[in-house]
Amino acid sequence: MKNKNINTNYKWILHITIITFFLATILNFFSDVALKESNLLVAFCILGFIVLIGIIFDIIGTAVISGREEPFHAMAAKKVFGAKEAIKLLRNANIVANFCNDVVGDISGIVSGAALMAIIVKLAFEGPKGSIYTAILGGLLSAITIGGKAIGKNIGIAKSQSIVYTVAVIFAWIEKNTGIKILPDYKNNKRKKRK
């Protein structure tokens, strides 16, 4: 049984490494192209959007970890659209949280840092003052990112059920219209009860 769990973990690590590579490459490419062709206002908007993506996914990851499964069983019994997908999310909380908080969070952090450097190049800071402005902008980016995630975690905990259900409805719609199952069947994956 232990060997099976170890194999599953290695398989997940391999999958998430490959996904991270492709996501990071695509986001870096498109953000780099967009920033080179844009003015300063648009460049700052792109930077803000990248930071916002990281915060939103952090909220989702926190909500899935904090969410309760029981209300969705009652909804699933009544065949409410998205209820089964909500249970899948909660039963796979470790995978979902790892992807949202770590993978997307780290990628958005790296890409936002690269985007900030592109903006600094556009501003053409030079000399000692340039270093000061660069440090200030870097500090502001860090403060906004960390502060946004701190607020996001509170929202994720307080509104966990509604956030999980909203994401579940999106997953249900994707599965219904494309036939692609994003998460494994919850019936074969028991979640530990929270005290």
N, C-alpha and C positions, 0 to 999 in steps of 0.2 A: 504493500500500500504506500509505503514511504517513497519507494522508487518511482511509482506512478506520479506522485505529487512533485517530485524533483524534476521528472521529465516534462511535466506540464509547465513548471516554472521556467525551465530552460527554453521551452517552446515559446512562452509568452515573452521572455526577454529578447529572443531572436526576432519575433514579430514586431515588438515595440521598437526595437533598434532600427529595423528596416523602415517602418512607418515614420519614425522620427527623421530619418535621413531624407526621405522623399518630401515630407511636409516642410522641413527646414529649408531644403533646396528650393522648392517651389515658392515658398513665402519670401525667401531672400531674393530670388530672381525677380519676382513681380514687384516687390517693394523697391528694389534697386532701379529697375526700369522706370517705375512710376516716379520715383524721387528725382531721377536725372532729367525727366521731361517736365517736371512741375515747378511752379513758383513757390516761394516760401510759405505762403498761406496754405496751399494744397499740401505741401510737404509736412507741415505741422499737423494738418488734419489726418494724413496717412499715419503719422507717428501716434496720434491719439487713438486712431482706430486699432492699431496693433496692440497698444496697451489695453484698450477696452476688451479686445478678444481674450487676452490673458485673464483679466478680471472676471469676465462672464464665465469662462470655463472653470475658474477657481470656485465661483459660486456654485456651479453645477456639481463639481466634485465634492464640495462640503455638504451640499444638500443630500447627495446620494449616501454619504457616510452617516448623516444625521437622521435620515428618513426612517419612518416606521412602515413595516410591511402590512400589518393587519388591516388598515382601512382599505387597501387595494384588493384584498381577498374578497371583501364584501362587494366591491365594485365589479370584480371579475365574475363573481357568481351571478351578477345582474347583467353580465355581458356588456359592460360599459367600455366604449372604445378607448384603448390605451391602457386599461387597467393591467392586463397581462404583461405588457411591456414595462410598466412601472415596477412590477414584481421582478422582472428580469433585471432591471437596472439595480434594484436593491440586493438581489441575490448575487450580482456580479460587482458589488460596490468597490471591492479592492481594485479590480481591473479598470472600472470607470474612473475612480478617483485618481489612480496612477496616471491614466491617460490625460484627464482634464487638468489636474493640479501639477503634475510633474512634466509630462511630455509637452502639452500645449503651453503650460506656464513657462517652462524653460525656453521653448522655441520663441515665444513672444518676447521674452526678456532679451534673448540674443539678437533677434531681428530688430527690436526697438532700439537697442544700443547701436546697431549698424545704421539704422535710419537716422539716429541723432548725429552720428558722425558725418553722414551725408549732408545733413542740414548745416552743421558747423562748417563744412567745406563751402557750402553755398554762401554762408555769411562772411567767409573769407577773413576770419579773425587772425590777426598777426601780432607778434610781439608779446610782452608780458601781459597786457590787457586781454589778449586772445586766450591765454591760459586761464585767466580768471573767469572770463565768460564761459569757456568750455566747462570748467569745474562747476560753475553755477548751474548751467543747463543740465549737466550730468546729475547734480544733486537734486534738481527739480524733478527730473525723470524718475529717479529712484524714489523720491518722496511720494510722488503721485502714484507710482506703481504699488509700493508697499502700503500706502494709506488706502488706496482703492481696494486692494486685496483684503485688508483688515476689515473695512466696511463690508466688503463682499462676503466674507466669512460669517459675519453677524447676520446678514440677509439670508445666506444659505442655511443657517441653523434655524432662524426664526420662521422662514417660509419654505422649509424643506419639502413638505408634502406637495404644495402647489408647484414648486419648481420641478420636482421629480415627475409629477404628472404632466406638466407642459412638455418636458423633454420626451416622455413616454409617448405622448400623442404624436409628436414629430416622428419618432421611430416607427410607430404603428402605421402612420401614413406612408412612410418610405417602404416598409415591408409590404403593405397592401398594394401599392402601385408599382413596385419594382420586383417584388418577390425575394428581395435580399434580406436575409436574417442577420441583423447587426450583432445580436447577443444570443448565446445558447439558451435552450429551453430551460425555464426555471424549475420544472418538475424534477430534474435530475441534479439540482444544485440547491442544497439546503443552506439557509442562512442561519447563523447563530443568533439566538434570541438576545435582544439587548435588555439589560437589567434596568 
